[in-house]
Amino acid sequence: MFAYKKVKFAITQALGQKKWSHSQAIPSEPVLASRYKVSVGTIRRAINELVAENILVREQGRGT
């Protein structure tokens, strides 16, 4: 399995376990990259897919 798919799954699991509230921004890409021990590009790809699937929402100036 690709690293970004593992990260995507982990973020989806964290959302399901309510680690972040509905209106709360998730941690920044560098923080997530450090947490999951992958590059920021890998995090960005996973987040972009979650945004495309309407699981996450990006708001300019406020985060994801």
N, C-alpha and C positions, 0 to 999 in steps of 0.2 A: 504494500500500500504506500502511496506517495505521502511524504511528510505533511503536505498541506491538507490532505484528507484526514490524517490523524489529528491535526490541530483543529480542523473544522469540526470533527466529531467531539473533541474535548471541549470546545467552546459551546457546542450545542448541548452537551451533557451539563456543563456548568450553568447554562441558562435554564435547563430543565430542573436543576437542583436549587434554583433561585439564589445562586451565589451573587447575582447582580439583580437589582430590582428593575421593574419594567421601565422606569424613566431614568435610571442611572446609566451613565456612560461606562462602557467596559474599559479596562486598562488600556493604556496607549500601546501602539504596535511595538515599540522597543521593550516595554515591560513584558508584554506577552511573548516576544521573541526570547527574552531571557528566561522566562518561566518555562517555556516549552523547549528551550535549547535548540532553536532553529533560527534562520535568518529572518530579517524584517520582511523581505520579499515573500517568504513562505507564509508569514502571518497575513500579509496584505492579500495574497491570493485566496487564502481561506476566508478572510473577512469579505472580500469582493464577492465570492460565491454566496455567502450568507446574506449579503445585501441584495444580490440578484434574486435570491429565493424569498425575499421579504421577511427574513428571520431577524435581521438587524437593520437599523436605519442610521444613515450617516447624516449629520447636521453640521454644515460648515460653521466652524468656530466653536462648536460644542462637543464634537467627537462622535463616536459610534455608539 
